Amino acid sequence: MSSSFLITAQALQARLAQNPENVLICDCRFDLVDPDLGKRVYEVSHLPGAVYVDLGRALSGTKNGLNGRHPLPKADVFAQYLADLGVNQDTLIVAADAQGGLYGSRLWWLARWVGHANVVVLDGGMPAWEKAGYTLTAAKPTARSLGHFKRGASLVSSVDLANMQAGLGRADRLIVDARAGDRFQGQNETLDAKAGHIPGSASRPVKENLNDDGTFKAPEVLRAELTKLLGAHPVKDLVASCGSGVSACHLLLVLEVAGLSGGALYGGSWSEWSSQPNAPIETGPSRVIG
């Protein structure tokens, strides 16, 4: 078990005091209903030196109507984006948001996807930073020189639509959906055209990974809860899904924090699955795991 994928506000402040040139804070705040809200609040205040990283533009690829709301970007394009931000091979990337790591975890996963291991999520996000007594600013950071980061071997796993379709109903496949419980059950769907979940999925909403203050639960607590969720399945059977491949990254992050490595991301998630003609759909509660 390890919390090395997370960083506290105090530890981040210490790193900034020691070697600020080697730390890149990325403000990942976003709103699925109001996509420009994150940028607007960033311009009002953000962590000192932070750059804004937009989920819909930087952390997603091109939509075609069938590949989901936030398809994965092309790996080479994303690797170059990191270099354009000034990322070097040893730069510490810190993903921050104000939603318990929901959007920061997407940057965390993508950075590891293109081979950058030195990336963490700010535990508790901006609220934890402010609670610790540290300041925010509206000042725009000075642009960094082009970084020398190059795409490396992927440190994470992913599956595509064809793999999901082929694996449906297999005994060695455990799909875990990270959306809120009402959306999983097919209630209150406001983001996608169809309601429900991929048949056979289990439910693990993001809020179950967090304490009341928005910080992550302790590694040992997460391990106990996620081991129960896995049941007889090894972690390699698990595929994380959600609405559009965002909160599923949060699930994969907490699995790593809990010392349970090996799960894969279904990047298209429900928004891609439900866009396919005649896609099988279930509604109702999570199936029993074990």
Short mmCIF file of the C-alpha atoms (twelve columns), coordinates in Angstrom:
data_MODEL
# 
_entry.id   MODEL 
# 
loop_
_atom_site.group_PDB 
_atom_site.id 
_atom_site.type_symbol 
_atom_site.label_atom_id 
_atom_site.label_alt_id 
_atom_site.label_comp_id 
_atom_site.label_asym_id 
_atom_site.label_seq_id 
_atom_site.Cartn_x 
_atom_site.Cartn_y 
_atom_site.Cartn_z 
_atom_site.pdbx_PDB_model_num 
ATOM 1   C CA . MET A 1   0.000   0.000   0.000   1 
ATOM 2   C CA . SER A 2   1.259   3.461   -0.824  1 
ATOM 3   C CA . SER A 3   0.196   7.089   -0.802  1 
ATOM 4   C CA . SER A 4   3.085   7.999   -3.115  1 
ATOM 5   C CA . PHE A 5   0.544   8.796   -5.829  1 
ATOM 6   C CA . LEU A 6   -0.854  11.591  -3.648  1 
ATOM 7   C CA . ILE A 7   0.742   14.695  -2.169  1 
ATOM 8   C CA . THR A 8   -0.449  16.733  0.800   1 
ATOM 9   C CA . ALA A 9   -0.637  20.506  0.735   1 
ATOM 10  C CA . GLN A 10  2.192   20.675  3.260   1 
ATOM 11  C CA . ALA A 11  4.437   18.381  1.223   1 
ATOM 12  C CA . LEU A 12  3.720   20.346  -1.943  1 
ATOM 13  C CA . GLN A 13  4.580   23.619  -0.220  1 
ATOM 14  C CA . ALA A 14  7.876   22.098  0.913   1 
ATOM 15  C CA . ARG A 15  8.689   20.907  -2.614  1 
ATOM 16  C CA . LEU A 16  7.925   24.361  -4.017  1 
ATOM 17  C CA . ALA A 17  10.180  25.990  -1.423  1 
ATOM 18  C CA . GLN A 18  12.975  23.567  -2.233  1 
ATOM 19  C CA . ASN A 19  12.885  23.325  -6.036  1 
ATOM 20  C CA . PRO A 20  9.994   25.160  -7.715  1 
ATOM 21  C CA . GLU A 21  11.469  24.821  -11.202 1 
ATOM 22  C CA . ASN A 22  11.013  21.052  -11.014 1 
ATOM 23  C CA . VAL A 23  7.332   21.176  -10.026 1 
ATOM 24  C CA . LEU A 24  4.456   21.845  -12.399 1 
ATOM 25  C CA . ILE A 25  1.060   22.371  -10.778 1 
ATOM 26  C CA . CYS A 26  -1.842  21.738  -13.131 1 
ATOM 27  C CA . ASP A 27  -5.227  23.179  -12.210 1 
ATOM 28  C CA . CYS A 28  -7.732  20.623  -13.512 1 
ATOM 29  C CA . ARG A 29  -10.964 22.125  -12.228 1 
ATOM 30  C CA . PHE A 30  -13.887 21.460  -14.553 1 
ATOM 31  C CA . ASP A 31  -17.653 21.189  -14.679 1 
ATOM 32  C CA . LEU A 32  -19.395 18.681  -16.933 1 
ATOM 33  C CA . VAL A 33  -22.468 20.901  -17.310 1 
ATOM 34  C CA . ASP A 34  -20.576 24.200  -17.696 1 
ATOM 35  C CA . PRO A 35  -17.309 23.278  -19.488 1 
ATOM 36  C CA . ASP A 36  -15.838 26.775  -19.259 1 
ATOM 37  C CA . LEU A 37  -16.358 27.138  -15.503 1 
ATOM 38  C CA . GLY A 38  -12.974 25.688  -14.608 1 
ATOM 39  C CA . LYS A 39  -11.109 28.237  -16.684 1 
ATOM 40  C CA . ARG A 40  -13.198 31.089  -15.303 1 
ATOM 41  C CA . VAL A 41  -12.539 30.207  -11.671 1 
ATOM 42  C CA . TYR A 42  -8.859  29.624  -12.475 1 
ATOM 43  C CA . GLU A 43  -8.584  33.195  -13.727 1 
ATOM 44  C CA . VAL A 44  -10.022 34.440  -10.425 1 
ATOM 45  C CA . SER A 45  -7.685  32.433  -8.192  1 
ATOM 46  C CA . HIS A 46  -5.419  29.385  -8.309  1 
ATOM 47  C CA . LEU A 47  -2.372  27.878  -6.643  1 
ATOM 48  C CA . PRO A 48  0.747   29.996  -7.227  1 
ATOM 49  C CA . GLY A 49  2.444   28.974  -10.464 1 
ATOM 50  C CA . ALA A 50  -0.378  26.683  -11.569 1 
ATOM 51  C CA . VAL A 51  -1.305  26.354  -15.240 1 
ATOM 52  C CA . TYR A 52  -4.838  25.546  -16.318 1 
ATOM 53  C CA . VAL A 53  -5.344  22.165  -17.972 1 
ATOM 54  C CA . ASP A 54  -8.724  21.805  -19.678 1 
ATOM 55  C CA . LEU A 55  -10.447 18.409  -19.565 1 
ATOM 56  C CA . GLY A 56  -12.397 19.010  -22.749 1 
ATOM 57  C CA . ARG A 57  -9.438  20.261  -24.774 1 
ATOM 58  C CA . ALA A 58  -6.130  19.078  -23.351 1 
ATOM 59  C CA . LEU A 59  -7.210  15.872  -21.609 1 
ATOM 60  C CA . SER A 60  -9.506  14.607  -24.374 1 
ATOM 61  C CA . GLY A 61  -9.302  13.789  -28.054 1 
ATOM 62  C CA . THR A 62  -11.596 14.541  -30.977 1 
ATOM 63  C CA . LYS A 63  -15.225 13.451  -30.678 1 
ATOM 64  C CA . ASN A 64  -17.006 11.808  -33.607 1 
ATOM 65  C CA . GLY A 65  -20.438 11.207  -32.075 1 
ATOM 66  C CA . LEU A 66  -19.798 7.556   -31.274 1 
ATOM 67  C CA . ASN A 67  -16.580 7.583   -29.232 1 
ATOM 68  C CA . GLY A 68  -17.898 9.232   -26.061 1 
ATOM 69  C CA . ARG A 69  -17.881 12.673  -24.507 1 
ATOM 70  C CA . HIS A 70  -14.196 12.691  -23.544 1 
ATOM 71  C CA . PRO A 71  -12.339 10.221  -25.775 1 
ATOM 72  C CA . LEU A 72  -8.690  9.671   -25.015 1 
ATOM 73  C CA . PRO A 73  -6.330  11.999  -26.875 1 
ATOM 74  C CA . LYS A 74  -3.694  10.567  -29.181 1 
ATOM 75  C CA . ALA A 75  -0.756  9.500   -27.048 1 
ATOM 76  C CA . ASP A 76  1.871   11.313  -29.114 1 
ATOM 77  C CA . VAL A 77  -0.200  14.498  -29.094 1 
ATOM 78  C CA . PHE A 78  -0.615  14.371  -25.330 1 
ATOM 79  C CA . ALA A 79  3.075   13.686  -24.749 1 
ATOM 80  C CA . GLN A 80  3.904   16.750  -26.817 1 
ATOM 81  C CA . TYR A 81  1.347   18.765  -24.835 1 
ATOM 82  C CA . LEU A 82  3.230   17.929  -21.644 1 
ATOM 83  C CA . ALA A 83  6.503   19.000  -23.245 1 
ATOM 84  C CA . ASP A 84  4.848   22.240  -24.382 1 
ATOM 85  C CA . LEU A 85  3.921   22.915  -20.743 1 
ATOM 86  C CA . GLY A 86  7.610   22.644  -19.879 1 
ATOM 87  C CA . VAL A 87  7.614   19.068  -18.584 1 
ATOM 88  C CA . ASN A 88  10.985  17.316  -18.481 1 
ATOM 89  C CA . GLN A 89  11.590  13.637  -17.778 1 
ATOM 90  C CA . ASP A 90  12.012  14.360  -14.048 1 
ATOM 91  C CA . THR A 91  9.383   17.081  -13.573 1 
ATOM 92  C CA . LEU A 92  6.937   16.476  -10.742 1 
ATOM 93  C CA . ILE A 93  3.457   17.029  -12.168 1 
ATOM 94  C CA . VAL A 94  0.886   17.879  -9.502  1 
ATOM 95  C CA . ALA A 95  -2.754  17.536  -10.565 1 
ATOM 96  C CA . ALA A 96  -5.080  19.714  -8.499  1 
ATOM 97  C CA . ASP A 97  -8.800  20.380  -8.541  1 
ATOM 98  C CA . ALA A 98  -11.550 21.196  -6.066  1 
ATOM 99  C CA . GLN A 99  -13.548 17.980  -6.511  1 
ATOM 100 C CA . GLY A 100 -11.643 15.416  -4.477  1 
ATOM 101 C CA . GLY A 101 -9.271  14.520  -7.294  1 
ATOM 102 C CA . LEU A 102 -12.052 13.680  -9.745  1 
ATOM 103 C CA . TYR A 103 -10.514 15.633  -12.623 1 
ATOM 104 C CA . GLY A 104 -6.925  15.604  -11.403 1 
ATOM 105 C CA . SER A 105 -6.929  11.819  -11.602 1 
ATOM 106 C CA . ARG A 106 -7.564  12.024  -15.346 1 
ATOM 107 C CA . LEU A 107 -4.310  13.977  -15.793 1 
ATOM 108 C CA . TRP A 108 -2.567  11.536  -13.433 1 
ATOM 109 C CA . TRP A 109 -3.666  8.572   -15.563 1 
ATOM 110 C CA . LEU A 110 -2.857  10.210  -18.904 1 
ATOM 111 C CA . ALA A 111 0.636   11.230  -17.780 1 
ATOM 112 C CA . ARG A 112 1.343   7.644   -16.749 1 
ATOM 113 C CA . TRP A 113 -0.249  6.446   -19.990 1 
ATOM 114 C CA . VAL A 114 2.484   8.229   -21.953 1 
ATOM 115 C CA . GLY A 115 5.221   7.042   -19.611 1 
ATOM 116 C CA . HIS A 116 5.623   9.860   -17.073 1 
ATOM 117 C CA . ALA A 117 5.845   8.277   -13.620 1 
ATOM 118 C CA . ASN A 118 6.520   11.426  -11.577 1 
ATOM 119 C CA . VAL A 119 2.912   12.591  -11.253 1 
ATOM 120 C CA . VAL A 120 0.724   12.969  -8.164  1 
ATOM 121 C CA . VAL A 121 -2.718  14.257  -7.208  1 
ATOM 122 C CA . LEU A 122 -3.066  16.941  -4.541  1 
ATOM 123 C CA . ASP A 123 -4.868  15.197  -1.674  1 
ATOM 124 C CA . GLY A 124 -7.914  17.261  -0.777  1 
ATOM 125 C CA . GLY A 125 -7.265  19.634  -3.651  1 
ATOM 126 C CA . MET A 126 -7.533  23.385  -3.359  1 
ATOM 127 C CA . PRO A 127 -9.716  23.238  -0.218  1 
ATOM 128 C CA . ALA A 128 -6.904  21.376  1.583   1 
ATOM 129 C CA . TRP A 129 -4.378  23.948  0.343   1 
ATOM 130 C CA . GLU A 130 -6.457  26.814  1.724   1 
ATOM 131 C CA . LYS A 131 -7.198  24.945  4.959   1 
ATOM 132 C CA . ALA A 132 -3.453  24.603  5.495   1 
ATOM 133 C CA . GLY A 133 -3.206  28.409  5.387   1 
ATOM 134 C CA . TYR A 134 -1.504  28.759  1.998   1 
ATOM 135 C CA . THR A 135 -2.413  31.526  -0.403  1 
ATOM 136 C CA . LEU A 136 -4.022  31.590  -3.823  1 
ATOM 137 C CA . THR A 137 -3.320  34.077  -6.589  1 
ATOM 138 C CA . ALA A 138 -4.817  35.455  -9.786  1 
ATOM 139 C CA . ALA A 139 -1.388  36.082  -11.308 1 
ATOM 140 C CA . LYS A 140 -0.643  34.202  -14.503 1 
ATOM 141 C CA . PRO A 141 2.469   32.041  -14.278 1 
ATOM 142 C CA . THR A 142 5.465   32.778  -16.430 1 
ATOM 143 C CA . ALA A 143 5.547   30.493  -19.461 1 
ATOM 144 C CA . ARG A 144 8.145   27.766  -19.184 1 
ATOM 145 C CA . SER A 145 10.657  26.785  -21.807 1 
ATOM 146 C CA . LEU A 146 9.814   23.801  -23.981 1 
ATOM 147 C CA . GLY A 147 10.402  20.645  -21.973 1 
ATOM 148 C CA . HIS A 148 12.316  17.616  -23.189 1 
ATOM 149 C CA . PHE A 149 9.725   15.029  -22.148 1 
ATOM 150 C CA . LYS A 150 9.295   12.256  -24.703 1 
ATOM 151 C CA . ARG A 151 6.655   9.585   -24.766 1 
ATOM 152 C CA . GLY A 152 7.773   6.423   -23.011 1 
ATOM 153 C CA . ALA A 153 6.425   2.970   -22.287 1 
ATOM 154 C CA . SER A 154 2.936   3.114   -20.832 1 
ATOM 155 C CA . LEU A 155 2.624   2.562   -17.086 1 
ATOM 156 C CA . VAL A 156 -1.107  1.824   -17.210 1 
ATOM 157 C CA . SER A 157 -3.534  -0.427  -19.095 1 
ATOM 158 C CA . SER A 158 -6.580  0.380   -21.176 1 
ATOM 159 C CA . VAL A 159 -9.191  -1.436  -23.239 1 
ATOM 160 C CA . ASP A 160 -11.261 -0.246  -26.187 1 
ATOM 161 C CA . LEU A 161 -14.855 -0.760  -27.273 1 
ATOM 162 C CA . ALA A 162 -14.112 -3.943  -29.207 1 
ATOM 163 C CA . ASN A 163 -12.412 -5.460  -26.170 1 
ATOM 164 C CA . MET A 164 -15.372 -4.513  -23.967 1 
ATOM 165 C CA . GLN A 165 -17.855 -6.041  -26.382 1 
ATOM 166 C CA . ALA A 166 -15.826 -9.238  -26.667 1 
ATOM 167 C CA . GLY A 167 -15.395 -9.496  -22.898 1 
ATOM 168 C CA . LEU A 168 -19.050 -8.973  -21.965 1 
ATOM 169 C CA . GLY A 169 -20.201 -11.759 -19.664 1 
ATOM 170 C CA . ARG A 170 -16.795 -13.401 -19.375 1 
ATOM 171 C CA . ALA A 171 -15.917 -14.881 -15.992 1 
ATOM 172 C CA . ASP A 172 -12.533 -13.132 -16.029 1 
ATOM 173 C CA . ARG A 173 -13.947 -9.635  -16.538 1 
ATOM 174 C CA . LEU A 174 -15.074 -7.367  -13.716 1 
ATOM 175 C CA . ILE A 175 -16.449 -4.003  -14.862 1 
ATOM 176 C CA . VAL A 176 -16.637 -1.408  -12.095 1 
ATOM 177 C CA . ASP A 177 -18.571 1.804   -12.762 1 
ATOM 178 C CA . ALA A 178 -17.416 4.936   -10.908 1 
ATOM 179 C CA . ARG A 179 -20.467 7.112   -11.591 1 
ATOM 180 C CA . ALA A 180 -22.877 8.185   -8.874  1 
ATOM 181 C CA . GLY A 181 -25.301 5.462   -7.878  1 
ATOM 182 C CA . ASP A 182 -28.393 7.095   -9.341  1 
ATOM 183 C CA . ARG A 183 -26.846 7.368   -12.787 1 
ATOM 184 C CA . PHE A 184 -25.547 3.809   -12.561 1 
ATOM 185 C CA . GLN A 185 -29.068 2.583   -11.852 1 
ATOM 186 C CA . GLY A 186 -30.502 4.533   -14.776 1 
ATOM 187 C CA . GLN A 187 -32.012 7.380   -12.774 1 
ATOM 188 C CA . ASN A 188 -31.421 11.124  -13.185 1 
ATOM 189 C CA . GLU A 189 -29.375 10.775  -16.373 1 
ATOM 190 C CA . THR A 190 -28.668 14.283  -17.652 1 
ATOM 191 C CA . LEU A 191 -25.376 13.867  -19.524 1 
ATOM 192 C CA . ASP A 192 -25.900 10.938  -21.888 1 
ATOM 193 C CA . ALA A 193 -28.721 10.069  -24.267 1 
ATOM 194 C CA . LYS A 194 -29.430 6.690   -22.672 1 
ATOM 195 C CA . ALA A 195 -29.604 5.692   -19.021 1 
ATOM 196 C CA . GLY A 196 -28.241 2.598   -17.303 1 
ATOM 197 C CA . HIS A 197 -24.960 0.721   -17.198 1 
ATOM 198 C CA . ILE A 198 -22.955 -1.896  -19.051 1 
ATOM 199 C CA . PRO A 199 -24.464 -5.321  -18.249 1 
ATOM 200 C CA . GLY A 200 -22.869 -7.093  -15.312 1 
ATOM 201 C CA . SER A 201 -21.162 -3.991  -13.922 1 
ATOM 202 C CA . ALA A 202 -20.550 -3.313  -10.261 1 
ATOM 203 C CA . SER A 203 -20.920 0.179   -8.776  1 
ATOM 204 C CA . ARG A 204 -18.221 2.085   -6.874  1 
ATOM 205 C CA . PRO A 205 -19.016 5.833   -6.872  1 
ATOM 206 C CA . VAL A 206 -16.129 8.273   -6.501  1 
ATOM 207 C CA . LYS A 207 -17.484 9.608   -3.205  1 
ATOM 208 C CA . GLU A 208 -16.862 6.194   -1.619  1 
ATOM 209 C CA . ASN A 209 -13.122 6.739   -2.105  1 
ATOM 210 C CA . LEU A 210 -13.069 9.946   -0.066  1 
ATOM 211 C CA . ASN A 211 -13.395 11.214  3.458   1 
ATOM 212 C CA . ASP A 212 -15.998 13.872  4.236   1 
ATOM 213 C CA . ASP A 213 -13.407 16.633  3.748   1 
ATOM 214 C CA . GLY A 214 -12.566 15.498  0.206   1 
ATOM 215 C CA . THR A 215 -9.264  13.850  1.100   1 
ATOM 216 C CA . PHE A 216 -8.624  10.246  0.110   1 
ATOM 217 C CA . LYS A 217 -9.364  7.497   2.582   1 
ATOM 218 C CA . ALA A 218 -6.343  5.827   4.190   1 
ATOM 219 C CA . PRO A 219 -4.639  3.185   2.015   1 
ATOM 220 C CA . GLU A 220 -5.536  0.362   4.395   1 
ATOM 221 C CA . VAL A 221 -9.206  1.374   4.397   1 
ATOM 222 C CA . LEU A 222 -9.290  1.538   0.614   1 
ATOM 223 C CA . ARG A 223 -7.561  -1.835  0.368   1 
ATOM 224 C CA . ALA A 224 -10.138 -3.496  2.614   1 
ATOM 225 C CA . GLU A 225 -13.067 -1.985  0.712   1 
ATOM 226 C CA . LEU A 226 -11.667 -2.667  -2.750  1 
ATOM 227 C CA . THR A 227 -10.611 -6.206  -1.887  1 
ATOM 228 C CA . LYS A 228 -14.213 -6.871  -0.909  1 
ATOM 229 C CA . LEU A 229 -15.345 -5.358  -4.215  1 
ATOM 230 C CA . LEU A 230 -12.959 -7.574  -6.168  1 
ATOM 231 C CA . GLY A 231 -14.198 -10.722 -4.467  1 
ATOM 232 C CA . ALA A 232 -12.549 -13.710 -6.148  1 
ATOM 233 C CA . HIS A 233 -11.236 -11.601 -9.031  1 
ATOM 234 C CA . PRO A 234 -7.554  -10.670 -9.346  1 
ATOM 235 C CA . VAL A 235 -7.024  -6.973  -10.032 1 
ATOM 236 C CA . LYS A 236 -6.103  -7.672  -13.659 1 
ATOM 237 C CA . ASP A 237 -9.744  -8.670  -14.291 1 
ATOM 238 C CA . LEU A 238 -10.970 -5.199  -13.356 1 
ATOM 239 C CA . VAL A 239 -11.939 -2.635  -15.973 1 
ATOM 240 C CA . ALA A 240 -12.830 0.820   -14.670 1 
ATOM 241 C CA . SER A 241 -15.675 2.595   -16.426 1 
ATOM 242 C CA . CYS A 242 -17.797 5.679   -15.743 1 
ATOM 243 C CA . GLY A 243 -19.606 8.264   -17.864 1 
ATOM 244 C CA . SER A 244 -16.768 9.335   -20.146 1 
ATOM 245 C CA . GLY A 245 -13.517 7.913   -18.791 1 
ATOM 246 C CA . VAL A 246 -12.863 10.573  -16.163 1 
ATOM 247 C CA . SER A 247 -14.055 9.334   -12.764 1 
ATOM 248 C CA . ALA A 248 -12.903 5.844   -13.779 1 
ATOM 249 C CA . CYS A 249 -9.355  7.232   -13.472 1 
ATOM 250 C CA . HIS A 250 -10.182 8.095   -9.863  1 
ATOM 251 C CA . LEU A 251 -10.974 4.427   -9.231  1 
ATOM 252 C CA . LEU A 252 -7.691  3.369   -10.804 1 
ATOM 253 C CA . LEU A 253 -5.845  5.907   -8.664  1 
ATOM 254 C CA . VAL A 254 -7.307  4.588   -5.413  1 
ATOM 255 C CA . LEU A 255 -6.535  1.033   -6.476  1 
ATOM 256 C CA . GLU A 256 -2.885  2.077   -6.783  1 
ATOM 257 C CA . VAL A 257 -3.015  3.877   -3.430  1 
ATOM 258 C CA . ALA A 258 -4.403  0.650   -1.933  1 
ATOM 259 C CA . GLY A 259 -1.565  -1.387  -3.442  1 
ATOM 260 C CA . LEU A 260 -3.875  -3.110  -5.918  1 
ATOM 261 C CA . SER A 261 -2.210  -2.494  -9.284  1 
ATOM 262 C CA . GLY A 262 -3.311  -3.920  -12.608 1 
ATOM 263 C CA . GLY A 263 -6.768  -2.577  -13.436 1 
ATOM 264 C CA . ALA A 264 -7.511  -1.147  -16.886 1 
ATOM 265 C CA . LEU A 265 -9.405  1.919   -18.088 1 
ATOM 266 C CA . TYR A 266 -12.262 1.770   -20.558 1 
ATOM 267 C CA . GLY A 267 -11.729 5.243   -21.952 1 
ATOM 268 C CA . GLY A 268 -14.973 5.566   -23.892 1 
ATOM 269 C CA . SER A 269 -17.018 4.340   -20.932 1 
ATOM 270 C CA . TRP A 270 -20.801 4.682   -20.802 1 
ATOM 271 C CA . SER A 271 -21.005 7.630   -23.198 1 
ATOM 272 C CA . GLU A 272 -19.335 5.539   -25.921 1 
ATOM 273 C CA . TRP A 273 -21.021 2.236   -25.044 1 
ATOM 274 C CA . SER A 274 -24.518 3.708   -25.019 1 
ATOM 275 C CA . SER A 275 -23.926 5.470   -28.366 1 
ATOM 276 C CA . GLN A 276 -23.544 2.171   -30.211 1 
ATOM 277 C CA . PRO A 277 -26.590 0.867   -32.099 1 
ATOM 278 C CA . ASN A 278 -28.352 -1.902  -30.158 1 
ATOM 279 C CA . ALA A 279 -25.855 -1.801  -27.299 1 
ATOM 280 C CA . PRO A 280 -27.044 -4.021  -24.421 1 
ATOM 281 C CA . ILE A 281 -27.978 -1.989  -21.350 1 
ATOM 282 C CA . GLU A 282 -28.939 -2.805  -17.769 1 
ATOM 283 C CA . THR A 283 -30.630 -0.658  -15.149 1 
ATOM 284 C CA . GLY A 284 -31.069 -1.127  -11.431 1 
ATOM 285 C CA . PRO A 285 -28.691 -1.820  -8.527  1 
ATOM 286 C CA . SER A 286 -25.157 -3.144  -8.724  1 
ATOM 287 C CA . ARG A 287 -24.782 -6.874  -9.054  1 
ATOM 288 C CA . VAL A 288 -23.404 -8.833  -6.126  1 
ATOM 289 C CA . ILE A 289 -19.633 -9.336  -6.186  1 
ATOM 290 C CA . GLY A 290 -17.874 -12.335 -4.774  1 
# 
